[in-house]
Amino acid sequence: MELELLHNLAIALGLGLLVGFERERTAPETAGVRTFALITVLGALMAVLARDFGAGVLAVSVAAVVAFLLMSNVLQLRSRAPDPGITTEIAALVMFGVGATAAAGYRIVAAVLAGSVTVLLHWKRPLHALAERIGEAEFKAAMRLVLIGLVILPIVPDRTFGPYGIINPFQIWLMVVLIVGISMAGYVAYKVLGARRGTLLGGILGGLISSTAATVGYARRAREAPAESGAAAAMILIASAVVFGRVLFEIGVVAPSQLRGLGPPIAAMLLAMVALSAASFRLARTAIVDTVDRAPPSDLRAAIVLGLLYGGVLFLLAAAKQRFGTGGLFVVAGLSGLTDMDAITLSTAALVRAGQIDPSLGWRAILVAGLANLLFKGAAVAALGPRSLARRVGGLFLAAFLFGAALIAFGP
């Protein structure tokens, strides 16, 4: 009971922070990021307490919030102070609710709320500074992610279509939200770290956002500055290793019950890529700061294309398995994995979870896609980068390819 209540209050806090960041950027005079978060938590808390103490509790809290907001506007009109604020007053109301929550028997909830309010009040400067650091492009990207996940997803029909009974628009769009969310998290880290991104972090963040785009960017940079080929090769290898960690994470989210069957060979491939990345990192004689520019990954048009790609790969995998057997499945996997690993990973995991593909066949299809992805990135390096980079990356990619091929041929 209390865990469910904490979950609902956490959702309320997150939604309040979301709206609060928008107001902090555009109209912070009356209420900003912390105030909106507190007001939202207060509303959720009073709705819960109304069950035990009656609807009057909710009515009084609404009246109090309205009174404080009116008072704040009056103070702004009378005072030259740019931001009189009502955070302390709203926090006092929340703590009143926390006390009532403890009295109603929700002691764990009351303790967690009190700690959360304390942290929220203490983080005044970091939260305000974060709101100021977010640029227009980043904020628009965040709003597009909100549109994708909180506006579009709930209205997408949750039922299956098609001859194989596997095309579910809600599940497809949910996978889009997952992929965009992972890339967006990497992009946020990329922006927050700023100029501190070195060779290691540059490769990791490049793999989180898009290893293919990172490979192209590093190859072009190495062509302009051949002396940095060693560091560029290390970044490309690290980004490519992160892909297999991302694959494991996606399988764990989509089909956690199948992680034991799908995970070990992919984890072995990840370890091999980590070892090759470490070797490349040690061979790099220069340590450079990653300055490759990246765009926010939550473009709505790209999300729609991603959804269509995921649905198409899901359908083709099922059709190829039924009509052409294992060979057809591997052909689809290889073609899909050339430029993108997310769609084939999520599609295969979904089919394994549904019992339409055996786990031993599933992880092989994912590895075939991974090897195709390495081939594509190796070709991109050869076409766009200097020969010194192509030799470094080509040799290490060849070792990874041979290891992956051996796994596919002799694995369990």
FIZA-687250 format. One record per residue (C-alpha): residue number from 1; residue in three letters; chain; z, y, x. Coordinates in pm, 1 decimal, always signed. Layout:
# FIZA-687250
REC num residu chaine       c3       c2       c1
REC NUM    ALA      A        Z        Y        X
...
This chain:
# FIZA-687250
REC num residu chaine       c3       c2       c1
REC   1    MET      A     +0.0     +0.0     +0.0
REC   2    GLU      A   +102.6   +247.5   +268.2
REC   3    LEU      A   -191.2   +152.1   +491.7
REC   4    GLU      A   -435.3   +221.7   +208.5
REC   5    LEU      A   -263.4   +553.4   +144.1
REC   6    LEU      A   -286.3   +645.2   +512.2
REC   7    HIS      A   -655.6   +555.3   +506.8
REC   8    ASN      A   -718.0   +786.4   +209.4
REC   9    LEU      A   -521.3  +1070.0   +369.5
REC  10    ALA      A   -717.8  +1024.4   +694.7
REC  11    ILE      A  -1042.6  +1057.4   +499.7
REC  12    ALA      A   -907.3  +1374.6   +337.6
REC  13    LEU      A   -812.6  +1512.4   +679.5
REC  14    GLY      A  -1157.7  +1437.3   +818.5
REC  15    LEU      A  -1335.2  +1602.2   +526.7
REC  16    GLY      A  -1109.1  +1905.6   +556.5
REC  17    LEU      A  -1185.4  +1935.2   +928.0
REC  18    LEU      A  -1557.7  +1907.6   +851.5
REC  19    VAL      A  -1556.6  +2200.8   +609.8
REC  20    GLY      A  -1304.0  +2386.5   +822.7
REC  21    PHE      A  -1531.6  +2381.2  +1128.4
REC  22    GLU      A  -1811.7  +2531.5   +920.3
REC  23    ARG      A  -1582.7  +2809.9   +791.7
REC  24    GLU      A  -1439.0  +2868.0  +1138.4
REC  25    ARG      A  -1788.4  +2944.3  +1263.7
REC  26    THR      A  -1900.3  +3168.2   +978.3
REC  27    ALA      A  -1601.3  +3313.8   +789.4
REC  28    PRO      A  -1264.4  +3247.2   +957.7
REC  29    GLU      A  -1089.5  +3552.3   +813.1
REC  30    THR      A   -916.1  +3370.6   +525.8
REC  31    ALA      A   -907.1  +3005.1   +624.9
REC  32    GLY      A  -1036.1  +2819.7   +928.7
REC  33    VAL      A  -1049.2  +2468.1  +1062.9
REC  34    ARG      A   -675.9  +2393.4  +1055.5
REC  35    THR      A   -613.1  +2560.2   +720.8
REC  36    PHE      A   -889.5  +2370.6   +542.4
REC  37    ALA      A   -764.6  +2043.8   +692.9
REC  38    LEU      A   -411.4  +2115.2   +571.9
REC  39    ILE      A   -525.3  +2219.3   +224.2
REC  40    THR      A   -729.6  +1900.4   +184.8
REC  41    VAL      A   -439.0  +1682.9   +299.1
REC  42    LEU      A   -209.7  +1873.0    +62.5
REC  43    GLY      A   -439.5  +1803.4   -231.8
REC  44    ALA      A   -455.2  +1432.1   -151.9
REC  45    LEU      A    -79.2  +1416.2    -97.0
REC  46    MET      A     +6.0  +1593.4   -421.1
REC  47    ALA      A   -230.4  +1365.9   -615.2
REC  48    VAL      A    -34.9  +1068.0   -481.4
REC  49    LEU      A   +303.0  +1222.6   -555.5
REC  50    ALA      A   +192.8  +1309.3   -910.0
REC  51    ARG      A   +209.0   +936.6   -987.2
REC  52    ASP      A   +582.2   +934.4   -908.0
REC  53    PHE      A   +691.4  +1287.3  -1004.3
REC  54    GLY      A   +443.4  +1386.4  -1274.7
REC  55    ALA      A   +132.2  +1603.2  -1291.3
REC  56    GLY      A   +340.7  +1918.5  -1258.5
REC  57    VAL      A   +363.4  +1861.8   -883.1
REC  58    LEU      A    -14.1  +1883.5   -853.5
REC  59    ALA      A    -33.5  +2192.3  -1074.3
REC  60    VAL      A   +234.8  +2376.9   -877.1
REC  61    SER      A    +66.0  +2297.7   -544.4
REC  62    VAL      A   -270.6  +2425.7   -673.2
REC  63    ALA      A   -105.0  +2744.4   -795.2
REC  64    ALA      A    +65.8  +2790.8   -458.5
REC  65    VAL      A   -258.6  +2750.7   -262.6
REC  66    VAL      A   -438.1  +2997.6   -492.1
REC  67    ALA      A   -151.0  +3245.1   -451.6
REC  68    PHE      A   -161.2  +3220.8    -72.5
REC  69    LEU      A   -539.1  +3266.8    -66.2
REC  70    LEU      A   -514.3  +3575.6   -288.3
REC  71    MET      A   -233.8  +3710.2    -71.9
REC  72    SER      A   -443.0  +3659.2   +239.4
REC  73    ASN      A   -734.5  +3852.2    +88.9
REC  74    VAL      A   -504.6  +4136.4    -14.4
REC  75    LEU      A   -358.4  +4153.0   +336.0
REC  76    GLN      A   -707.1  +4167.6   +484.1
REC  77    LEU      A   -794.1  +4462.0   +263.3
REC  78    ARG      A   -477.2  +4649.8   +352.8
REC  79    SER      A   -448.7  +4558.2   +719.4
REC  80    ARG      A   -673.0  +4608.4  +1017.5
REC  81    ALA      A   -569.6  +4271.4  +1155.1
REC  82    PRO      A   -886.5  +4061.9  +1176.4
REC  83    ASP      A   -715.7  +3732.9  +1092.0
REC  84    PRO      A   -375.9  +3740.8   +916.9
REC  85    GLY      A   -415.4  +3368.1   +836.2
REC  86    ILE      A   -222.1  +3139.8   +603.2
REC  87    THR      A   -197.8  +2829.1   +820.3
REC  88    THR      A   +181.9  +2843.6   +851.4
REC  89    GLU      A   +225.7  +2886.5   +477.0
REC  90    ILE      A     -1.7  +2593.7   +392.6
REC  91    ALA      A   +171.0  +2383.2   +659.5
REC  92    ALA      A   +503.0  +2459.8   +490.7
REC  93    LEU      A   +362.9  +2334.3   +159.8
REC  94    VAL      A   +235.0  +2018.0   +326.8
REC  95    MET      A   +575.8  +1954.2   +481.5
REC  96    PHE      A   +733.4  +1999.3   +138.0
REC  97    GLY      A   +501.3  +1721.5    +23.3
REC  98    VAL      A   +592.7  +1514.6   +328.9
REC  99    GLY      A   +958.6  +1537.6   +232.0
REC 100    ALA      A   +879.3  +1430.1   -123.6
REC 101    THR      A   +669.3  +1144.1    +14.8
REC 102    ALA      A   +962.5  +1018.2   +221.0
REC 103    ALA      A  +1191.4  +1044.4    -81.9
REC 104    ALA      A   +940.2   +838.5   -285.7
REC 105    GLY      A   +971.0   +556.0    -31.4
REC 106    TYR      A   +653.0   +615.7   +173.3
REC 107    ARG      A   +842.8   +655.9   +499.5
REC 108    ILE      A   +565.2   +547.8   +738.3
REC 109    VAL      A   +318.8   +778.9   +564.6
REC 110    ALA      A   +566.2  +1068.0   +587.1
REC 111    ALA      A   +621.8  +1010.2   +960.0
REC 112    VAL      A   +247.8   +990.2  +1034.1
REC 113    LEU      A   +179.2  +1305.7   +830.9
REC 114    ALA      A   +455.5  +1502.0  +1001.9
REC 115    GLY      A   +319.2  +1405.3  +1342.4
REC 116    SER      A    -37.6  +1489.4  +1237.2
REC 117    VAL      A    +64.1  +1833.7  +1109.0
REC 118    THR      A   +249.6  +1902.5  +1434.6
REC 119    VAL      A    -53.6  +1808.0  +1643.6
REC 120    LEU      A   -288.2  +2008.6  +1420.8
REC 121    LEU      A    -71.3  +2320.0  +1452.8
REC 122    HIS      A    -38.9  +2271.9  +1829.4
REC 123    TRP      A   -415.7  +2237.7  +1877.1
REC 124    LYS      A   -493.1  +2588.6  +1760.3
REC 125    ARG      A   -671.0  +2706.3  +2074.4
REC 126    PRO      A   -864.3  +2383.0  +2149.8
REC 127    LEU      A   -993.2  +2358.1  +1791.5
REC 128    HIS      A  -1094.2  +2724.9  +1777.4
REC 129    ALA      A  -1255.2  +2699.7  +2121.9
REC 130    LEU      A  -1447.3  +2388.3  +2016.5
REC 131    ALA      A  -1580.3  +2567.5  +1709.5
REC 132    GLU      A  -1695.2  +2857.1  +1928.3
REC 133    ARG      A  -1863.5  +2625.1  +2184.0
REC 134    ILE      A  -2073.1  +2444.4  +1926.3
REC 135    GLY      A  -2419.7  +2596.3  +1940.8
REC 136    GLU      A  -2652.0  +2645.1  +1645.2
REC 137    ALA      A  -2864.0  +2340.5  +1736.6
REC 138    GLU      A  -2557.7  +2116.3  +1767.3
REC 139    PHE      A  -2409.5  +2241.1  +1440.8
REC 140    LYS      A  -2736.9  +2182.5  +1255.6
REC 141    ALA      A  -2748.0  +1832.2  +1403.5
REC 142    ALA      A  -2394.4  +1765.8  +1280.0
REC 143    MET      A  -2488.7  +1888.4   +933.1
REC 144    ARG      A  -2791.9  +1658.2   +931.1
REC 145    LEU      A  -2562.6  +1367.9  +1018.3
REC 146    VAL      A  -2339.5  +1470.1   +727.1
REC 147    LEU      A  -2647.3  +1476.8   +503.7
REC 148    ILE      A  -2755.1  +1132.1   +624.1
REC 149    GLY      A  -2412.2   +970.1   +596.1
REC 150    LEU      A  -2219.9  +1150.7   +322.9
REC 151    VAL      A  -2491.3  +1277.6    +87.3
REC 152    ILE      A  -2786.1  +1037.0   +102.7
REC 153    LEU      A  -2604.9   +707.5   +171.3
REC 154    PRO      A  -2384.6   +702.5   -143.5
REC 155    ILE      A  -2684.9   +748.2   -377.9
REC 156    VAL      A  -2909.5   +482.2   -216.7
REC 157    PRO      A  -2932.6   +168.4   -439.5
REC 158    ASP      A  -2725.1   -124.8   -314.7
REC 159    ARG      A  -2940.2   -421.5   -419.6
REC 160    THR      A  -3200.7   -643.8   -258.2
REC 161    PHE      A  -3577.5   -630.2   -300.1
REC 162    GLY      A  -3875.1   -825.2   -166.7
REC 163    PRO      A  -3985.8  -1186.9   -147.6
REC 164    TYR      A  -3721.0  -1288.8   +108.5
REC 165    GLY      A  -3428.7  -1119.3    -64.4
REC 166    ILE      A  -3330.0   -925.6   +248.2
REC 167    ILE      A  -3450.7   -568.3   +190.6
REC 168    ASN      A  -3144.5   -374.6    +74.8
REC 169    PRO      A  -3198.0     +5.8    +85.1
REC 170    PHE      A  -2824.8    +76.8   +110.9
REC 171    GLN      A  -2777.7   -164.1   +402.8
REC 172    ILE      A  -3087.2    -26.4   +575.1
REC 173    TRP      A  -2967.7   +333.3   +546.3
REC 174    LEU      A  -2618.2   +228.2   +653.0
REC 175    MET      A  -2771.4    +93.5   +974.6
REC 176    VAL      A  -2950.0   +427.3  +1019.5
REC 177    VAL      A  -2615.0   +605.7   +989.3
REC 178    LEU      A  -2466.9   +366.9  +1248.1
REC 179    ILE      A  -2749.6   +418.4  +1499.9
REC 180    VAL      A  -2758.5   +796.3  +1456.0
REC 181    GLY      A  -2378.0   +807.1  +1476.8
REC 182    ILE      A  -2374.5   +620.7  +1810.5
REC 183    SER      A  -2643.1   +847.2  +1954.2
REC 184    MET      A  -2467.3  +1156.0  +1817.4
REC 185    ALA      A  -2138.9  +1050.6  +1979.2
REC 186    GLY      A  -2318.8  +1019.9  +2311.5
REC 187    TYR      A  -2482.1  +1359.1  +2260.9
REC 188    VAL      A  -2147.2  +1524.8  +2181.5
REC 189    ALA      A  -1999.3  +1378.6  +2500.6
REC 190    TYR      A  -2309.6  +1497.2  +2686.9
REC 191    LYS      A  -2258.2  +1855.1  +2564.8
REC 192    VAL      A  -1879.5  +1859.9  +2609.3
REC 193    LEU      A  -1894.3  +1736.2  +2969.1
REC 194    GLY      A  -2147.4  +2005.8  +3056.1
REC 195    ALA      A  -2219.9  +2052.0  +3426.5
REC 196    ARG      A  -1970.2  +1781.0  +3523.0
REC 197    ARG      A  -2223.5  +1507.3  +3443.7
REC 198    GLY      A  -2287.1  +1324.0  +3770.2
REC 199    THR      A  -2503.8  +1022.4  +3843.9
REC 200    LEU      A  -2271.2   +772.0  +3675.2
REC 201    LEU      A  -2195.5   +974.7  +3363.5
REC 202    GLY      A  -2555.4  +1087.6  +3336.0
REC 203    GLY      A  -2671.5   +727.5  +3321.2
REC 204    ILE      A  -2403.5   +621.0  +3072.5
REC 205    LEU      A  -2467.7   +909.1  +2836.7
REC 206    GLY      A  -2842.9   +863.8  +2870.7
REC 207    GLY      A  -2804.3   +502.4  +2759.3
REC 208    LEU      A  -2590.4   +602.1  +2463.0
REC 209    ILE      A  -2837.0   +864.0  +2342.0
REC 210    SER      A  -3167.6   +694.1  +2431.5
REC 211    SER      A  -3229.1   +489.5  +2745.2
REC 212    THR      A  -3607.3   +517.8  +2705.8
REC 213    ALA      A  -3594.7   +898.0  +2681.5
REC 214    ALA      A  -3351.5   +907.0  +2974.7
REC 215    THR      A  -3583.2   +689.0  +3185.0
REC 216    VAL      A  -3879.7   +917.2  +3115.9
REC 217    GLY      A  -3673.2  +1227.0  +3196.5
REC 218    TYR      A  -3535.7  +1089.6  +3524.3
REC 219    ALA      A  -3880.5   +965.0  +3633.7
REC 220    ARG      A  -4030.6  +1309.8  +3579.7
REC 221    ARG      A  -3745.3  +1473.2  +3766.8
REC 222    ALA      A  -3787.8  +1232.9  +4060.9
REC 223    ARG      A  -4157.9  +1317.9  +4076.2
REC 224    GLU      A  -4064.5  +1685.6  +4111.4
REC 225    ALA      A  -3792.0  +1608.6  +4369.3
REC 226    PRO      A  -3872.9  +1276.3  +4548.0
REC 227    ALA      A  -3557.3  +1306.5  +4761.0
REC 228    GLU      A  -3355.2  +1239.2  +4445.7
REC 229    SER      A  -3532.0   +908.3  +4371.6
REC 230    GLY      A  -3226.1   +704.9  +4471.4
REC 231    ALA      A  -2997.4   +880.9  +4228.4
REC 232    ALA      A  -3265.9   +876.9  +3957.5
REC 233    ALA      A  -3304.3   +499.4  +4001.8
REC 234    ALA      A  -2928.4   +455.0  +3967.6
REC 235    MET      A  -2926.4   +660.1  +3647.0
REC 236    ILE      A  -3213.4   +455.6  +3502.0
REC 237    LEU      A  -3039.6   +126.0  +3585.8
REC 238    ILE      A  -2707.5   +246.7  +3441.0
REC 239    ALA      A  -2875.2   +369.9  +3120.9
REC 240    SER      A  -3053.8    +36.3  +3086.1
REC 241    ALA      A  -2725.2   -152.3  +3134.4
REC 242    VAL      A  -2557.4    +56.0  +2864.8
REC 243    VAL      A  -2826.2    -65.4  +2621.8
REC 244    PHE      A  -2684.6   -419.1  +2631.0
REC 245    GLY      A  -2331.5   -287.9  +2577.3
REC 246    ARG      A  -2465.5    -94.4  +2280.8
REC 247    VAL      A  -2629.8   -415.0  +2152.4
REC 248    LEU      A  -2295.9   -598.7  +2164.8
REC 249    PHE      A  -2124.8   -314.1  +1980.0
REC 250    GLU      A  -2389.0   -315.2  +1706.9
REC 251    ILE      A  -2359.7   -691.2  +1660.5
REC 252    GLY      A  -1981.7   -656.4  +1637.5
REC 253    VAL      A  -2020.9   -397.5  +1361.0
REC 254    VAL      A  -2299.6   -567.4  +1162.4
REC 255    ALA      A  -2205.4   -934.6  +1204.6
REC 256    PRO      A  -1857.0   -964.6  +1360.0
REC 257    SER      A  -1827.5  -1327.9  +1250.4
REC 258    GLN      A  -2140.2  -1408.8  +1455.8
REC 259    LEU      A  -2032.9  -1229.9  +1773.4
REC 260    ARG      A  -1907.4  -1555.3  +1926.0
REC 261    GLY      A  -2247.3  -1717.3  +1880.3
REC 262    LEU      A  -2463.1  -1417.0  +1971.5
REC 263    GLY      A  -2244.3  -1239.4  +2223.2
REC 264    PRO      A  -2195.4  -1452.6  +2538.9
REC 265    PRO      A  -2558.4  -1460.1  +2663.7
REC 266    ILE      A  -2600.5  -1088.5  +2593.8
REC 267    ALA      A  -2269.0  -1021.7  +2770.2
REC 268    ALA      A  -2400.9  -1221.7  +3068.3
REC 269    MET      A  -2712.1  -1003.1  +3070.7
REC 270    LEU      A  -2490.0   -695.2  +3053.2
REC 271    LEU      A  -2287.5   -812.8  +3353.9
REC 272    ALA      A  -2607.1   -877.4  +3549.8
REC 273    MET      A  -2732.4   -526.6  +3466.0
REC 274    VAL      A  -2395.7   -378.6  +3567.1
REC 275    ALA      A  -2416.6   -559.9  +3903.2
REC 276    LEU      A  -2770.9   -433.1  +3961.8
REC 277    SER      A  -2664.0    -81.4  +3856.7
REC 278    ALA      A  -2375.1    -93.3  +4103.9
REC 279    ALA      A  -2613.6   -199.4  +4380.5
REC 280    SER      A  -2851.9    +83.5  +4291.4
REC 281    PHE      A  -2563.0   +329.7  +4276.5
REC 282    ARG      A  -2448.4   +231.8  +4625.6
REC 283    LEU      A  -2801.8   +255.3  +4764.0
REC 284    ALA      A  -2844.1   +608.2  +4628.3
REC 285    ARG      A  -2797.0   +843.3  +4922.7
REC 286    THR      A  -2767.5  +1154.3  +4710.3
REC 287    ALA      A  -2541.3  +1229.9  +4418.2
REC 288    ILE      A  -2706.4  +1468.2  +4175.6
REC 289    VAL      A  -2589.0  +1642.6  +3862.4
REC 290    ASP      A  -2767.5  +1528.5  +3548.4
REC 291    THR      A  -2952.7  +1827.9  +3406.0
REC 292    VAL      A  -3211.2  +1645.6  +3194.4
REC 293    ASP      A  -3220.0  +1832.2  +2863.6
REC 294    ARG      A  -3177.7  +1627.6  +2547.5
REC 295    ALA      A  -3224.6  +1722.2  +2185.1
REC 296    PRO      A  -2971.1  +1636.8  +1911.0
REC 297    PRO      A  -3048.3  +1285.9  +1777.2
REC 298    SER      A  -2986.8  +1339.7  +1402.6
REC 299    ASP      A  -3327.9  +1469.9  +1293.9
REC 300    LEU      A  -3379.9  +1372.3   +929.4
REC 301    ARG      A  -3746.1  +1280.7   +974.6
REC 302    ALA      A  -3658.5  +1059.1  +1271.2
REC 303    ALA      A  -3383.5   +896.3  +1063.3
REC 304    ILE      A  -3633.8   +812.4   +788.5
REC 305    VAL      A  -3872.4   +664.9  +1046.0
REC 306    LEU      A  -3583.4   +464.7  +1190.7
REC 307    GLY      A  -3495.6   +330.5   +846.6
REC 308    LEU      A  -3856.5   +228.7   +784.3
REC 309    LEU      A  -3871.0    +66.9  +1127.8
REC 310    TYR      A  -3550.9   -127.5  +1069.3
REC 311    GLY      A  -3664.3   -245.2   +724.3
REC 312    GLY      A  -4007.6   -335.2   +859.0
REC 313    VAL      A  -3867.7   -534.9  +1150.9
REC 314    LEU      A  -3624.9   -712.8   +917.8
REC 315    PHE      A  -3909.3   -814.5   +688.1
REC 316    LEU      A  -4141.4   -915.7   +972.3
REC 317    LEU      A  -3874.5  -1128.3  +1137.6
REC 318    ALA      A  -3808.8  -1320.0   +817.6
REC 319    ALA      A  -4181.0  -1360.4   +746.3
REC 320    ALA      A  -4266.6  -1462.3  +1104.0
REC 321    LYS      A  -3985.4  -1718.4  +1114.1
REC 322    GLN      A  -4097.2  -1874.9   +785.3
REC 323    ARG      A  -4474.3  -1873.0   +849.0
REC 324    PHE      A  -4511.1  -1905.9  +1225.2
REC 325    GLY      A  -4179.9  -2047.1  +1343.0
REC 326    THR      A  -4007.5  -1953.0  +1667.2
REC 327    GLY      A  -4320.4  -1818.6  +1835.8
REC 328    GLY      A  -4385.0  -1563.4  +1564.3
REC 329    LEU      A  -4021.6  -1452.0  +1575.6
REC 330    PHE      A  -4039.4  -1386.9  +1949.5
REC 331    VAL      A  -4366.9  -1194.3  +1917.0
REC 332    VAL      A  -4211.3   -958.5  +1661.1
REC 333    ALA      A  -3899.0   -923.8  +1876.9
REC 334    GLY      A  -4100.3   -842.5  +2188.5
REC 335    LEU      A  -4316.2   -582.2  +2016.7
REC 336    SER      A  -4018.0   -422.3  +1844.4
REC 337    GLY      A  -3811.9   -405.9  +2160.9
REC 338    LEU      A  -4074.7   -225.7  +2368.2
REC 339    THR      A  -3943.4   +120.0  +2283.0
REC 340    ASP      A  -3631.3    +58.6  +2072.6
REC 341    MET      A  -3354.8   -205.0  +2077.4
REC 342    ASP      A  -3155.8    -91.8  +1775.6
REC 343    ALA      A  -3388.1   -209.5  +1497.6
REC 344    ILE      A  -3442.9   -559.6  +1638.1
REC 345    THR      A  -3072.4   -602.2  +1721.3
REC 346    LEU      A  -2950.0   -502.1  +1376.5
REC 347    SER      A  -3226.5   -694.2  +1197.2
REC 348    THR      A  -3161.0  -1013.9  +1391.7
REC 349    ALA      A  -2784.8   -986.2  +1347.0
REC 350    ALA      A  -2832.7   -936.7   +972.6
REC 351    LEU      A  -3054.2  -1247.2   +947.0
REC 352    VAL      A  -2807.7  -1455.4  +1148.6
REC 353    ARG      A  -2524.2  -1337.4   +924.8
REC 354    ALA      A  -2729.7  -1436.5   +617.8
REC 355    GLY      A  -2790.1  -1783.2   +763.7
REC 356    GLN      A  -3168.4  -1740.0   +788.1
REC 357    ILE      A  -3174.1  -1760.7  +1168.9
REC 358    ASP      A  -2965.0  -1983.5  +1393.5
REC 359    PRO      A  -2741.9  -1789.7  +1641.3
REC 360    SER      A  -2906.0  -1959.0  +1942.4
REC 361    LEU      A  -3242.8  -1834.0  +1818.5
REC 362    GLY      A  -3099.1  -1494.7  +1732.7
REC 363    TRP      A  -2963.7  -1407.5  +2075.7
REC 364    ARG      A  -3286.5  -1529.4  +2236.1
REC 365    ALA      A  -3488.1  -1295.9  +2012.1
REC 366    ILE      A  -3262.1  -1005.4  +2111.1
REC 367    LEU      A  -3297.9  -1088.0  +2480.7
REC 368    VAL      A  -3676.6  -1113.2  +2445.1
REC 369    ALA      A  -3667.7   -761.8  +2299.3
REC 370    GLY      A  -3443.4   -649.2  +2586.6
REC 371    LEU      A  -3682.8   -785.1  +2846.4
REC 372    ALA      A  -3976.4   -617.1  +2670.0
REC 373    ASN      A  -3777.9   -295.2  +2679.7
REC 374    LEU      A  -3729.5   -331.3  +3055.4
REC 375    LEU      A  -4103.6   -388.3  +3099.8
REC 376    PHE      A  -4185.8    -73.8  +2901.5
REC 377    LYS      A  -3941.0   +139.7  +3097.3
REC 378    GLY      A  -4066.0     -6.6  +3424.5
REC 379    ALA      A  -4420.7    +89.7  +3326.8
REC 380    ALA      A  -4301.2   +440.0  +3235.5
REC 381    VAL      A  -4135.7   +477.9  +3576.4
REC 382    ALA      A  -4453.8   +361.0  +3752.3
REC 383    ALA      A  -4669.5   +602.2  +3553.3
REC 384    LEU      A  -4445.2   +909.2  +3561.8
REC 385    GLY      A  -4234.3   +879.8  +3876.4
REC 386    PRO      A  -4305.3   +872.7  +4250.5
REC 387    ARG      A  -4376.1   +547.6  +4433.6
REC 388    SER      A  -4033.3   +547.3  +4594.5
REC 389    LEU      A  -3871.1   +541.7  +4249.2
REC 390    ALA      A  -4111.8   +276.9  +4119.7
REC 391    ARG      A  -4026.9    +48.0  +4414.3
REC 392    ARG      A  -3652.5    +86.8  +4366.3
REC 393    VAL      A  -3653.6    +43.7  +3988.9
REC 394    GLY      A  -3928.9   -218.0  +3986.9
REC 395    GLY      A  -3744.3   -453.6  +4221.3
REC 396    LEU      A  -3417.1   -431.1  +4029.5
REC 397    PHE      A  -3587.1   -460.4  +3690.5
REC 398    LEU      A  -3770.6   -769.1  +3817.7
REC 399    ALA      A  -3439.4   -928.5  +3915.1
REC 400    ALA      A  -3298.7   -847.4  +3570.7
REC 401    PHE      A  -3610.5   -983.4  +3401.4
REC 402    LEU      A  -3592.1  -1313.2  +3590.5
REC 403    PHE      A  -3222.8  -1349.2  +3508.9
REC 404    GLY      A  -3288.0  -1281.7  +3139.5
REC 405    ALA      A  -3580.4  -1525.7  +3134.4
REC 406    ALA      A  -3357.7  -1793.2  +3288.2
REC 407    LEU      A  -3096.8  -1730.4  +3018.2
REC 408    ILE      A  -3358.0  -1769.4  +2746.5
REC 409    ALA      A  -3496.4  -2089.7  +2899.7
REC 410    PHE      A  -3172.5  -2264.6  +2999.4
REC 411    GLY      A  -2903.5  -2095.3  +2788.8
REC 412    PRO      A  -2704.0  -2278.2  +2519.5
